[in-house]
């Protein structure tokens, strides 16, 4: 199964979802992948007696030396990323001869029942935002900086794209668990 998630330029959603779901392969924009490595990871899993594999791919993931997958151009609009799961599914089916299916969660992944953590963090954010407004501190957003919720100037928040650190602890954890990034 190849599951495509949002992640045009940053693979946070794919990384965390893939890790939580114990995916076999996670492909994110920050780590260009080699199809041969993805095939190798899937074949290794099958050789151990497992008859399925889960590949999580961010919509902006790209092969080494290639570019991300794009949907058809809309007249007058910029190209929209998408189709990564469909393309990768076809490539994997051709290379492995295993039945392969693709699924695009798209905006569906934004839904779902909130957890207790979701409820508490939203209350904390709401309370902090009200405190900022009462103090007249505008042009800020609230953000979690454990253990506190703090004000962050909007200019600082958008200064640069926050991509997945490829040598960070979450990627290291995934690799330690045997998850392939196709590199």
Phi, psi and omega in degrees: 000130176249118184249121179263131179238164176298152180151070183297307184238351182221137187262025183305311184296312180297318181298308183291320178294317179295319178295314181296327183269002182057046178297157178272330180221137174232125180243121183232157182301331184287341182234094177303139186251159174249125181304322179302321180291323178295313178301316180300317179296319180291315180296323178297319178298313180298324181293339177271009175095001177276137183253024174203162175213150178244124177244123176255127182231127174286146183302336181262008178296146181219148177286156176304128179075003182245195178230166180294162180276134181243145171282175178301147177290138171270135183308122176079357180249159178288157182297143178257132175293150177154166179090003182299317182294318181297313180297310181296321178301315179297315180297318181291321178299316180295321185277326185258340185065017175265148174300132182226133179235154178240154179216130177249114181281327178050226184286348177302327182292347179280349183265186178119160180287134179290146175273174176300320178299316179303316182295316182292316182294324179292324176295318178297315179297315180298315179298316180295321179295320178296318178300318178298314180297318179297328179275356182073022181267090183258173181075022180232162170235165177259146181213151177277122172233087191315134007266007187251161169260126185233160175278136177233123177303136182304323179300322178290322183295328184251009183301319178213156179291130181265095181268167180292126175288115187293344176250014180284172186294330182289317177295318178299320178298313179300315180297320180297332178276359178091011178282133180269143172252009177072015180250000000 
